[in-house]
Amino acid sequence: MTAGDVAYAAPVRVLSKLLTLIWIIAFLALIAGFVAYTPVARGYAADHLHVVDNKQPITVTTSGGEALSLGVRIPSVVSGLWASPDGLKLTFAGNQPIILMQPKPQTWGDEITTNMRNITEDETATGRYFVPAVAGETLLDGRITGTVVYPAGGLVEFHNEQTIIDVPVRITVMPSGTGQESGDRLTMLMYAMLAVTGVLILYALGMIIIAVSRHGLRHANGSIVVFVLIAAVFVGVGYVVEKAAVPAVSDADVLGALPVTPLQFLSCVGAAIFLTMLGILLGGDDGESGSLEAAPANQEEQR
């Protein structure tokens, strides 16, 4: 190796270590973001999500511009099926009704396919209300009204039940501040996690490009096959876990309030994980190839 090669290799080695350090920090930051999401999302849900049993009051103190998820709990629904012919309306005293939730048509007939896990479970009928801006403290008194139809019963037979929704609502609107901090924290956390995910994706793409340029596409074929198999197992396990899980209403509504859709966010994280796996697989033989290339040189020196 010439002096020029040594001079060139030194900064490349430093840059490689620096990029690896950045990747490790980004990966740890993403894990920390997932850990922090639970308390931050729960704080947001406590300020913005209000679901009660029918005829129980909803009392909220918030500020103008906030988006509140308001609704009613539907108990013991067969297979999670329910309908609302006219939707839900929110009516404040002296004002026209506001459509809180659009009508939901009935999707079941005389038979329902179910299993032991979800024979009956609680569901929620919710809608989003955007609080108007106010100049001073304002009290809004109103009611959520509507009709909900759902199948009730057991594994053998069921019958349709109809519930008339009537939920008193009292919202105290402050000029600013109340409820905004939890929403700002959730939004900042999600944007930070998306930025970290972008760093991981760029690093993984760099690993893939370097590995292919060094070894060619022929070397990449075997690694890609292994990657596809691992990815298929990962997606399959994730699908089974998602089907087995029953998300709480707070999870469902909090995800709906994020700056991106749940599918977009999970797709970004999944792309970062899969591309990183592929980059590691493609670059996994660097040490072996280096040792093989060093052997002839050593033999030449011995001669």
LOVOMAR-448514 format. One line per 8 residues: number of its first residue (from 1); for each residue x, y, z of N, C-alpha, C, CB. Coordinates in steps of 0.05 Angstrom, whole numbers, plus 5000, padded with zeros to 4 digits. Each point is the difference from the previous one (the first is absolute). Last residue first. Glycine has a CB too. Example, Ala and Ser with C-alpha at 12.3 -4.5 7.8 and 13.67 -1.06 7.14 Angstrom:
<vonus>
2	5257:4955:5142:5016:5024:5001:4985:5022:5014:5024:4987:4957 ~ 4982:4898:5042:4982:5024:5000:5018:5024:5000:4962:4977:5025 .
</vonus>
This chain:
<vonus>
303	5150:4696:4980:5018:4993:4979:5024:5018:4998:4961:4981:4975 ~ 4970:5038:5086:5016:4977:5010:5019:4991:4978:4962:4987:5030 ~ 4977:5083:4951:5021:5009:5017:5018:4977:5009:4971:5038:5015 ~ 4953:4943:4934:5020:5013:4983:5023:5010:5018:4965:5013:4967 ~ 4960:4949:5075:5016:4979:4986:5022:5013:4984:4959:4970:4999 ~ 4980:5087:5042:5018:4988:5020:5017:4979:4987:4966:5009:5035 ~ 4969:5031:4911:5021:5019:5006:5019:4989:5020:4969:5037:4991 ~ 4954:4913:4986:5021:5000:4979:5023:5019:5006:4965:4988:4967 .
295	4962:5010:5096:5016:4975:4999:5021:5001:4978:4961:4976:5018 ~ 4970:5092:4999:5026:5004:5013:5018:4976:4998:4977:5030:5032 ~ 4933:4972:4934:5017:5016:4984:5028:5004:5013:4959:5023:4982 ~ 4975:4929:5064:5007:4985:4976:5019:5016:4982:4956:4976:5002 ~ 5007:5064:5075:5020:4980:5008:5010:4984:4976:4980:4998:5045 ~ 4951:5065:4943:5025:5014:5006:5021:4980:5007:4975:5039:5016 ~ 4938:4930:4969:5013:5007:4975:5026:5014:5005:4956:5004:4978 ~ 4992:4974:5097:5010:4976:4987:5015:5007:4974:4962:4974:5020 .
287	4995:5095:5028:5024:4990:5015:5012:4976:4986:4980:5017:5042 ~ 4939:5020:4924:5023:5018:4995:5025:4989:5014:4969:5039:4997 ~ 4936:4927:4998:5023:4985:4991:5025:5017:4996:4969:4968:4978 ~ 4942:5065:5047:5009:4981:5020:5025:4985:4993:4954:4995:5013 ~ 4985:5075:4943:5028:5007:5008:5012:4980:5019:4988:5046:4993 ~ 4922:4943:4974:5017:5005:4976:5029:5005:5008:4960:5017:4976 ~ 4975:4973:5093:5004:4975:4986:5019:5004:4976:4954:4985:5015 ~ 5021:5092:5033:5017:4983:5017:5006:4973:4985:4982:5021:5042 .
279	4956:5038:4918:5027:5011:4999:5020:4983:5016:4981:5045:4994 ~ 4927:4933:5010:5011:4994:4973:5029:5010:4998:4954:5001:4980 ~ 4999:5021:5098:5005:4971:4999:5013:4992:4974:4961:4992:5030 ~ 5009:5096:4978:5024:4996:5017:5007:4970:5000:4988:5039:5028 ~ 4933:4985:4928:5024:5009:4985:5025:4997:5016:4971:5032:4976 ~ 4948:4948:5067:5005:4981:4979:5024:5008:4983:4952:4989:4998 ~ 5018:5069:5072:5009:4974:5011:5008:4981:4978:4970:5006:5039 ~ 4993:5078:4937:5026:5003:5013:5011:4974:5010:4987:5046:5013 .
271	4926:4955:4952:5020:5003:4978:5028:5003:5012:4965:5021:4971 ~ 4962:4976:5089:5005:4974:4988:5021:5002:4978:4954:4987:5011 ~ 5017:5093:5029:5016:4984:5019:5007:4973:4988:4978:5024:5039 ~ 4965:5030:4910:5027:5012:5002:5018:4984:5019:4980:5046:4991 ~ 4929:4929:5003:5014:4994:4975:5029:5011:5000:4956:5000:4976 ~ 4986:5021:5095:5009:4973:5002:5015:4991:4975:4962:4990:5031 ~ 4998:5095:4968:5021:4999:5020:5012:4972:5002:4977:5037:5026 ~ 4949:4977:4917:5023:5014:4990:5023:4998:5020:4971:5031:4974 .
263	4946:4934:5051:5012:4984:4979:5025:5013:4989:4955:4982:4988 ~ 4992:5064:5077:5015:4978:5012:5014:4983:4978:4967:4999:5037 ~ 5019:5103:4939:4982:4978:5006:5016:4977:5013:4969:5013:4961 ~ 5061:5088:5055:5000:4981:4978:4980:4978:5007:5048:5011:4987 ~ 4963:5059:5074:5004:5015:4976:5002:4982:4975:5024:5034:5027 ~ 4915:4936:5059:5028:5005:4994:5004:5015:4974:5011:4958:5024 ~ 4906:5007:5021:5007:5029:5004:5029:5006:4992:4966:5001:5036 ~ 4993:4910:4963:4987:5017:4980:5007:5029:5002:4964:4968:5001 .
255	5068:4969:5063:5014:4997:4974:4987:5017:4978:5012:4953:5014 ~ 4946:5045:5070:5025:5015:5001:5015:4997:4974:5003:4994:5050 ~ 4919:4956:4962:4994:5028:4995:5025:5017:5002:4955:4992:5019 ~ 5052:4914:4995:4988:5004:4974:4996:5030:4995:4978:4956:5002 ~ 5053:5015:5084:5020:4996:4979:4989:5008:4972:5020:4963:5028 ~ 4921:5039:5045:5019:5022:5002:5022:4997:4978:4991:5005:5049 ~ 4944:4927:4964:4990:5023:4985:5019:5023:5001:4954:4985:5011 ~ 5087:4918:4994:4982:5016:5017:4991:5024:4984:5024:4985:5042 .
247	5004:4920:4910:5010:5026:5009:4979:5015:5018:5029:5003:4959 ~ 4994:4893:5021:4976:5016:5000:5008:5028:5010:4969:4959:5007 ~ 5087:4951:4945:4998:5022:5019:4973:5015:4997:5050:5005:4999 ~ 4977:4922:4944:4995:4990:5027:4995:5023:5020:5027:4960:4990 ~ 4998:5057:4919:4973:4988:5001:4993:4991:5028:5006:4986:4953 ~ 5081:5047:5033:4980:5022:4996:4972:4990:5001:5033:5024:4972 ~ 5038:4913:5031:4998:5016:5025:4980:5022:4998:5048:4990:5009 ~ 4969:4959:4914:4987:4984:5020:4997:5015:5026:5018:4959:4979 .
239	5031:5082:4952:4971:4998:4993:4985:4984:5020:5012:5003:4952 ~ 5082:5004:5058:4987:5026:5005:4970:4999:4994:5043:5023:4991 ~ 5009:4902:4986:4998:5002:5029:4985:5026:5008:5042:4973:5006 ~ 4979:5016:4903:4980:4981:5009:4995:5001:5030:5014:4971:4962 ~ 5054:5082:5000:4973:5011:4993:4979:4980:5009:5019:5024:4960 ~ 5070:4948:5052:4994:5024:5017:4972:5011:4994:5049:5011:5000 ~ 4983:4918:4947:4994:4991:5027:4993:5023:5018:5032:4962:4994 ~ 4996:5060:4920:4974:4986:4999:4992:4990:5027:5009:4987:4953 .
231	5076:5052:5037:4979:5020:4998:4972:4987:5000:5032:5031:4976 ~ 5044:4913:5020:4997:5012:5026:4978:5021:5001:5049:4993:5007 ~ 4970:4968:4909:4989:4980:5019:4996:5011:5028:5022:4964:4973 ~ 5020:5090:4962:4971:4997:4994:4987:4980:5019:5009:5011:4952 ~ 5085:5001:5054:4985:5023:5009:4970:4998:4996:5040:5028:4991 ~ 5018:4907:4973:4998:4997:5029:4984:5023:5012:5045:4977:5001 ~ 4973:5028:4908:4982:4978:5005:4996:4996:5030:5014:4978:4957 ~ 5048:5085:5015:4973:5010:4995:4980:4978:5006:5017:5032:4965 .
223	5075:4947:5039:4992:5017:5022:4971:5010:4997:5048:5013:5007 ~ 4991:4939:4922:4995:4982:5023:4991:5016:5024:5034:4969:4983 ~ 4989:5080:4939:4977:4983:4995:4994:4983:5025:5010:4999:4951 ~ 5067:5063:5037:4976:5009:5014:4977:4981:4998:5015:5046:4991 ~ 5069:4941:4964:5003:4996:5028:4974:5007:5015:5050:5009:4997 ~ 4953:5011:4912:5000:4970:5004:5003:4993:5029:5020:4995:4955 ~ 4984:5096:5015:4973:4990:5004:5000:4970:5005:4982:5037:4972 ~ 5106:5022:5054:4984:4995:4977:4973:4988:5007:5041:4994:4974 .
215	5036:5039:5083:4998:4971:4995:4983:4994:4975:5005:4992:5048 ~ 5015:5099:4984:5024:4985:5006:4998:4971:4989:5006:5027:5041 ~ 4921:5035:4951:5023:5010:4984:5025:4983:5005:4980:5046:5001 ~ 4943:4935:5051:4995:4992:4972:5024:5009:4982:4950:5002:5007 ~ 5050:5025:5084:5003:4971:4998:4997:4991:4971:4983:4995:5047 ~ 5002:5096:4972:5028:4994:5004:5004:4970:4996:5006:5038:5031 ~ 4905:4993:4969:5015:5009:4976:5029:4993:5001:4968:5038:4996 ~ 4978:4943:5080:4993:4983:4977:5016:5008:4975:4954:4994:5019 .
207	5055:5058:5059:5012:4974:5004:4995:4982:4976:4994:5005:5049 ~ 4963:5079:4952:5029:5003:4996:5014:4973:5003:4998:5047:5016 ~ 4911:4957:5005:5004:5002:4971:5030:5003:4993:4954:5020:4996 ~ 5023:4981:5095:4996:4973:4989:5004:5000:4970:4968:4989:5037 ~ 5034:5094:5008:5023:4984:5007:4998:4972:4987:5006:5026:5043 ~ 4920:5031:4948:5022:5010:4984:5026:4983:5006:4980:5046:5000 ~ 4944:4935:5053:4996:4992:4972:5023:5009:4982:4950:5002:5007 ~ 5050:5026:5083:5005:4971:4998:4996:4990:4972:4985:4995:5047 .
199	4993:5095:4971:5029:4996:5003:5007:4970:4996:5003:5041:5031 ~ 4906:4982:4972:5012:5008:4975:5030:4997:5001:4963:5032:4994 ~ 4990:4952:5085:4994:4979:4981:5013:5007:4973:4957:4988:5024 ~ 5045:5077:5041:5019:4979:5007:4996:4977:4981:5000:5013:5048 ~ 4938:5056:4944:5027:5010:4992:5021:4978:5005:4986:5048:5010 ~ 4926:4936:5020:5002:4998:4971:5027:5009:4990:4950:5008:4998 ~ 5033:5000:5094:5003:4972:4992:5001:4997:4970:4976:4987:5042 ~ 5007:5099:4992:5028:4992:5006:5005:4971:4992:5000:5033:5038 .
191	4913:5001:4953:5017:5012:4980:5030:4992:5005:4968:5038:4994 ~ 4968:4935:5070:4996:4985:4975:5018:5011:4978:4953:4990:5014 ~ 5047:5054:5070:5011:4973:5002:4998:4985:4974:4988:4999:5049 ~ 4971:5086:4958:5030:5002:4999:5013:4973:5001:4997:5045:5022 ~ 4909:4958:4989:5007:5008:4973:5031:5001:4997:4957:5025:4995 ~ 5007:4960:5091:4996:4977:4983:5008:5006:4971:4962:4986:5029 ~ 5042:5084:5033:5020:4980:5007:4997:4976:4981:5001:5015:5048 ~ 4934:5053:4946:5026:5009:4989:5022:4979:5005:4987:5048:5007 .
183	4928:4938:5031:4999:4997:4971:5026:5008:4987:4952:5008:5002 ~ 5038:5005:5091:5002:4971:4994:4999:4995:4970:4978:4990:5044 ~ 5012:5100:4986:5027:4990:5005:5002:4970:4993:5006:5034:5036 ~ 4911:5016:4960:5017:5003:4977:5027:4987:5004:4977:5042:4990 ~ 4947:4966:5075:4999:4978:4981:5019:5001:4977:4954:4996:5013 ~ 5026:5094:5034:4990:4975:5012:4999:4979:4978:4974:5025:5035 ~ 5055:5065:4939:5017:4986:5019:4990:4973:5008:5013:5043:5016 ~ 4927:5047:4953:5023:4986:4990:5014:4984:5022:5006:5035:4964 .
175	4903:5007:5044:5012:5014:4976:5024:4985:4988:4985:5043:5020 ~ 4940:4899:5029:5018:5021:5009:5012:5013:4975:5010:4976:5044 ~ 4897:4962:4978:5021:5008:4980:5015:5024:5011:4972:4983:4962 ~ 4963:4930:5072:5009:5027:5009:5024:5007:4982:4984:4993:5048 ~ 4929:4935:4943:5027:5007:4993:5006:5029:5009:4998:4968:4960 ~ 4928:4945:5051:5006:5026:5010:5029:5006:4994:4964:4997:5036 ~ 4950:4928:4938:5027:5010:4995:5003:5028:5011:5004:4971:4958 ~ 4927:4931:5045:5004:5029:5006:5030:5008:4996:4961:4999:5032 .
167	4983:4920:4919:5023:5005:5017:5002:5030:5005:5024:4959:4983 ~ 4915:4959:4970:4994:5027:5012:5021:5005:5021:4950:4996:4991 ~ 5014:4926:4928:5023:5013:5013:4991:5028:5010:5033:4975:4970 ~ 4917:4927:5010:4997:5029:4995:5022:5014:5016:4949:4996:4993 ~ 5046:4900:4968:5004:5017:5023:4998:5029:4991:5030:4966:5021 ~ 4945:4924:4948:5001:5028:4992:5003:5018:5025:4973:4990:4958 ~ 5047:4899:5007:4991:5019:5021:5003:5029:4989:5012:4967:5037 ~ 4981:4924:4923:5008:5028:4997:4988:5017:5022:5003:4993:4950 .
159	5027:4900:5057:4977:5017:4993:5010:5029:4998:4967:4969:5023 ~ 5073:4919:4977:5002:5028:5007:4974:5014:4993:5050:5000:4993 ~ 5001:4893:5026:4981:5018:4987:5003:5029:5010:4968:4961:4997 ~ 5099:4970:5022:4980:4984:4985:4980:5018:4985:5005:4964:5034 ~ 5066:5070:5024:5012:4986:4977:4979:4986:4983:5041:4994:5027 ~ 4922:5088:5030:5023:4982:5005:5010:4987:4975:4983:4993:5045 ~ 4966:5108:4973:4994:4972:5005:5025:4984:5005:4960:5004:4972 ~ 5009:5091:4970:5006:4992:5027:4992:4971:5004:4995:5047:5017 .
151	5023:5035:4900:4992:4973:5008:5009:4993:5028:5002:4986:4952 ~ 4972:5117:5013:5022:4980:5001:4989:4973:5008:5032:5036:5013 ~ 4947:5079:4965:4989:4973:4998:5024:4980:5000:4959:5016:4974 ~ 5017:5095:5054:5020:4979:4994:4986:4973:5000:5037:5028:5021 ~ 4941:5087:4973:4991:4973:5004:5021:4980:4992:4953:5015:4992 ~ 5043:5096:5047:5000:4982:4977:4990:4973:5007:5039:5025:4982 ~ 5006:5074:5065:4976:4984:4995:5004:4983:4975:4971:5035:5023 ~ 5080:5034:5056:5006:4982:4977:4975:4982:4998:5051:5002:5006 .
143	4955:5102:5039:4995:4971:5002:5009:4986:4975:4961:5008:5031 ~ 5061:5092:5030:4985:4987:4978:4997:4970:5005:5018:5034:4969 ~ 5031:5070:5063:4983:4978:5010:4985:4988:4977:4995:5023:5045 ~ 5096:5044:4975:4983:4988:4980:4985:4976:5012:5031:5015:4963 ~ 5027:5080:5070:4988:4974:5008:4981:4991:4978:5004:5011:5049 ~ 5089:5059:4961:4973:4995:4989:4990:4972:5008:5009:5031:4961 ~ 5074:5053:5054:4989:4974:5009:4971:4997:4992:5032:5000:5039 ~ 5018:5066:4898:5001:4996:5029:4988:4974:5008:4997:5049:5007 .
135	5015:4974:4902:5015:5022:5011:5003:4998:5030:4983:5028:4963 ~ 5009:4888:4963:4984:5018:5016:5018:5023:5011:4968:4962:5013 ~ 5024:4950:4907:5016:5019:5015:4982:5020:5014:5037:4996:4966 ~ 4931:4901:5013:5003:5027:4988:5018:5018:5017:4955:4995:4979 ~ 5048:4895:5010:4991:5021:5019:5005:5027:4987:5010:4971:5040 ~ 4972:4931:4915:5020:5020:5001:4989:5024:5016:5020:4985:4956 ~ 4958:4904:5040:4989:5027:5002:5023:5020:5003:4956:4982:5020 ~ 5023:4907:4947:5019:5021:5008:4986:5028:4998:5038:4972:4983 .
127	4926:4921:5040:5003:5020:4979:5018:5022:5010:4955:4989:4981 ~ 5007:4900:5044:5013:5026:5006:5001:5018:4975:5028:4977:5035 ~ 4938:4924:5014:4991:5017:4978:5010:5028:5007:4959:4971:4990 ~ 5075:4925:5043:4994:5028:5005:4991:5014:4975:5034:5000:5036 ~ 4970:4893:5014:5008:5017:4978:4993:5029:5008:4992:4963:4966 ~ 5022:4931:5083:4991:5028:5001:5010:5015:4976:4998:4999:5050 ~ 4981:4893:4950:5021:5019:5009:4988:5028:4999:5037:4970:4983 ~ 4942:4915:4999:4990:5026:5008:5023:5017:5010:4955:4980:5012 .
119	5066:4942:4940:4971:4997:5001:4987:5026:5007:5005:4951:5013 ~ 5093:5024:4967:4985:5025:4998:4970:4996:4998:5040:5020:4978 ~ 5022:4906:5037:5015:5023:5011:4984:5026:4999:5041:4978:4984 ~ 4928:4936:4982:4999:5001:5029:5013:5026:5010:5001:4950:5002 ~ 4959:5055:4901:5016:4980:5013:4999:5005:5030:5030:4995:4959 ~ 4907:5028:4943:5016:5010:5022:5017:4977:5011:4965:5034:5011 ~ 4957:5001:4908:5023:4982:5005:5018:5011:5022:4998:4984:4952 ~ 4892:5028:5025:5026:5013:5006:5021:4979:5004:4976:5041:5020 .
111	4915:4973:4935:5022:4983:5011:5025:5017:5003:4980:4959:4978 ~ 4939:5079:4989:4989:4980:5019:5021:4983:5012:4958:5000:4974 ~ 5080:5088:4988:4973:4991:4995:4990:4981:5021:5009:5005:4952 ~ 5067:5083:5036:4995:4972:5006:4971:4994:4994:5036:5000:5035 ~ 5007:5089:4960:5015:4982:4982:4995:4970:5006:5034:5036:4996 ~ 4923:5074:5015:5001:4973:5012:5013:4981:4980:4959:5009:5028 ~ 5065:5099:4974:4979:4980:4992:5004:4973:5013:4997:5024:4956 ~ 5025:5080:5075:5015:4975:4995:4980:4978:4993:5037:5014:5031 .
103	4969:5104:4972:4985:4975:5002:5018:4976:4993:4957:5024:4989 ~ 5095:5061:5048:4983:4994:4977:4985:4974:5005:5032:5024:4970 ~ 5001:5045:5108:5008:4975:4986:4980:4994:4978:5021:4982:5042 ~ 4974:5101:5002:5024:4990:5014:5011:4975:4987:4982:5020:5042 ~ 4956:5068:4928:5004:4972:4995:5026:4991:5013:4974:5003:4956 ~ 4961:5077:5079:5026:4995:4986:5002:4970:4996:5022:5041:5021 ~ 4889:5033:4998:5015:4975:5005:5025:4998:4983:4957:4977:5011 ~ 5007:5120:5016:4992:4979:4983:5016:4974:5006:4988:5034:4964 .
95	4993:5040:5114:5016:4997:4975:4988:4977:4984:5042:5019:5022 ~ 4931:5009:5069:4998:5024:4983:5015:4998:4974:4995:5025:5041 ~ 5037:4908:5030:4976:5016:5005:5001:5025:4982:4997:4983:5048 ~ 5054:4931:4917:5003:5018:5023:4976:5018:5001:5050:4999:4996 ~ 4974:4899:4959:4983:5024:4999:5005:5017:5026:4965:4976:4971 ~ 5072:4936:4963:5007:5015:5024:4985:5027:4998:5046:4977:5005 ~ 4942:4917:4950:4999:5029:4997:5007:5012:5027:4965:4998:4963 ~ 5046:4902:4977:4998:5014:5025:5001:5030:4996:5022:4962:5024 .
87	4939:4955:4908:5025:5012:5010:4995:5012:5028:5017:5008:4953 ~ 4918:4943:4993:5001:5029:4996:5025:5012:5010:4951:5000:5004 ~ 5036:4904:4999:4985:5008:4976:5002:5030:4994:4969:4963:5009 ~ 5098:4967:5038:4987:5024:5009:4985:5012:4976:5035:5008:5037 ~ 5015:4891:5000:4992:5019:4980:4987:5024:5013:4994:4962:4966 ~ 5076:4943:5054:4980:5019:5008:4994:5019:4977:5015:4996:5049 ~ 5052:4912:4986:4982:5012:4980:4980:5019:5013:5005:4958:4972 ~ 5067:4981:5066:5007:5028:4995:4982:5014:4980:5046:4988:5011 .
79	4943:4920:5025:5020:5002:4978:5007:5029:4993:4983:4957:4983 ~ 4939:5042:5081:5009:4975:4988:5018:5006:4976:4957:4977:5014 ~ 5029:5084:5077:4992:4998:4972:5011:4974:4988:5000:5051:4996 ~ 4998:4998:5099:4993:4973:4992:4990:4997:4972:4989:4992:5048 ~ 5011:5109:4984:5009:4976:5014:4991:4974:4987:4998:5026:5042 ~ 5029:5080:4932:4979:4981:4993:5008:4973:5012:4988:5024:4956 ~ 5036:5088:5062:5008:4972:5000:4976:4982:4994:5037:5011:5033 ~ 4982:5095:4935:4986:4983:5019:5010:4971:4997:4960:5031:4999 .
71	5084:5076:4977:4984:4977:4992:4988:4985:5023:5028:4997:4960 ~ 5048:5085:4997:4978:4996:5019:4984:4976:4990:4999:5049:5012 ~ 5100:5006:4974:4986:4976:4992:4979:4994:5021:5041:4982:4976 ~ 5010:5115:4994:4991:4981:5021:4986:4976:4987:4995:5038:5033 ~ 5077:5048:4942:4982:4979:4988:4994:4980:5022:5020:5007:4953 ~ 5010:5104:5050:5006:4972:5007:4979:4982:4987:5022:5014:5043 ~ 4974:5084:4955:5017:4988:4980:5007:4971:5005:5018:5044:4992 ~ 4958:5020:5091:4991:5002:4972:5020:4988:4981:4976:5041:5012 .
63	5021:4919:5087:5004:5027:4988:4992:4999:4971:5037:5010:5032 ~ 4931:4933:5064:5019:5000:4978:5003:5028:4990:4989:4953:4987 ~ 4957:4974:5085:5012:5027:5000:5022:5001:4980:4988:5008:5049 ~ 4919:4926:4971:5027:5005:4989:5007:5029:5005:4994:4964:4965 ~ 4930:4949:5055:5008:5026:5009:5029:5005:4992:4967:4998:5039 ~ 4942:4933:4942:5028:5006:4992:5005:5029:5009:4999:4967:4960 ~ 4924:4954:5077:5009:5026:4990:5029:5001:4992:4965:5021:5028 ~ 4962:4894:4966:5020:5011:5019:5011:5027:4988:5012:4953:5017 .
55	4926:4989:4935:4987:5017:5021:5019:5010:5021:4958:4974:4992 ~ 5080:4946:4953:4977:5015:4992:4987:5013:5025:4992:4969:4961 ~ 5112:5013:5046:4976:4983:4996:4976:5018:4993:5018:4965:5032 ~ 5078:5073:4941:4986:4992:5025:4978:4981:4993:5010:5045:5021 ~ 5085:5011:4942:4980:4980:4993:4988:4990:5025:5025:4986:4959 ~ 5049:5089:5002:4980:4999:5021:4978:4981:4990:5011:5047:5017 ~ 5095:4999:4961:4982:4977:4994:4980:4997:5023:5036:4977:4973 ~ 5035:5090:5025:4985:5003:4975:4980:4978:4995:5039:5024:4983 .
47	5024:4986:5095:4991:5027:4994:4980:5001:4977:5043:5017:5016 ~ 4998:4901:5012:4986:5011:5023:4989:5027:4995:5031:4974:5029 ~ 5023:4985:4905:4973:4988:5002:4985:5011:5023:5017:4958:4979 ~ 5073:5068:5010:4983:5011:4979:4972:4990:5003:5039:5005:4969 ~ 5024:4957:5087:4995:5027:5008:4982:5015:4980:5044:5000:5023 ~ 4985:4913:4956:4981:4999:5021:4993:5028:5010:5017:4954:5013 ~ 5051:5038:4924:4974:4995:4988:4978:4998:5021:5022:4976:4962 ~ 5067:5033:5067:4992:5024:4986:4972:4997:4988:5049:5010:4990 .
39	4991:4915:5054:4991:5021:5019:4991:5026:4986:5031:4981:5033 ~ 4999:4948:4909:4978:4992:5017:4992:5021:5020:5016:4953:4995 ~ 5061:5057:4945:4974:5004:4988:4977:4994:5019:5020:4989:4956 ~ 5076:4999:5061:4988:5025:5009:4972:5004:4989:5045:5020:5003 ~ 5007:4904:4971:4996:4999:5029:4985:5025:5010:5041:4972:5005 ~ 4985:5026:4905:4978:4981:5004:4994:4997:5030:5014:4975:4959 ~ 5059:5078:5017:4975:5013:4992:4977:4982:5004:5025:5025:4967 ~ 5062:4943:5049:4991:5018:5022:4974:5013:4992:5048:5008:5013 .
31	4992:4939:4922:4990:4983:5022:4990:5018:5022:5032:4963:4988 ~ 5009:5081:4942:4975:4989:4991:4987:4983:5022:5016:5001:4952 ~ 5071:5032:5063:4980:5022:5002:4972:4990:4991:5036:5034:4992 ~ 5038:4908:4998:4993:5003:5028:4979:5022:5004:5046:4984:5013 ~ 4988:5006:4900:4985:4976:5008:4991:5001:5029:5026:4974:4966 ~ 5030:5095:5002:4973:5002:4988:4983:4976:5008:5019:5026:4962 ~ 5071:4973:5064:4986:5021:5015:4971:5002:4989:5043:5025:5009 ~ 5015:4918:4945:4994:4989:5027:4983:5020:5016:5043:4973:4999 .
23	4989:5055:4917:4979:4980:4997:4992:4988:5027:5017:4989:4955 ~ 5055:5071:5042:4975:5015:4995:4977:4980:4997:5025:5036:4977 ~ 5061:4928:5031:4992:5013:5026:4973:5014:4996:5049:5005:5014 ~ 4991:4960:4909:4990:4978:5017:4990:5011:5027:5032:4968:4978 ~ 5010:5092:4964:4974:4993:4990:4987:4977:5016:5014:5014:4954 ~ 5075:5012:5067:4981:5022:5006:4972:4993:4991:5037:5033:4997 ~ 5033:4909:4980:4994:4997:5028:4980:5022:5009:5045:4981:5008 ~ 4986:5023:4903:4984:4975:5004:4992:4997:5030:5023:4979:4961 .
15	5036:5091:5015:4972:5005:4991:4982:4977:5005:5019:5031:4966 ~ 5073:4958:5052:4987:5018:5020:4972:5006:4992:5045:5020:5010 ~ 5005:4930:4929:4995:4984:5024:4986:5017:5022:5040:4971:4989 ~ 4989:5072:4933:4977:4983:4994:4993:4983:5024:5014:4998:4952 ~ 5063:5057:5053:4974:5015:5002:4976:4983:4994:5025:5041:4988 ~ 5059:4914:5003:4996:5010:5027:4974:5017:5003:5050:5001:5006 ~ 4985:4963:4909:4984:4981:5017:4994:5011:5027:5022:4963:4976 ~ 5033:5085:4960:4972:4999:4992:4983:4983:5018:5015:5006:4953 .
7	5078:5001:5062:4988:5026:5004:4971:5000:4992:5045:5021:4992 ~ 5005:4902:4991:4996:5003:5029:4986:5027:5006:5041:4972:5009 ~ 4983:5009:4902:4978:4983:5008:4994:5004:5030:5012:4967:4964 ~ 5062:5077:5001:4975:5012:4990:4976:4984:5009:5025:5020:4961 ~ 5062:4947:5055:4994:5021:5019:4974:5014:4992:5049:5007:5009 ~ 4958:4892:4960:5016:5024:4997:4992:5021:5021:5006:4991:4951 ~ 4990:4897:5049:4983:5024:5000:5018:5025:5000:4963:4975:5025 .
</vonus>
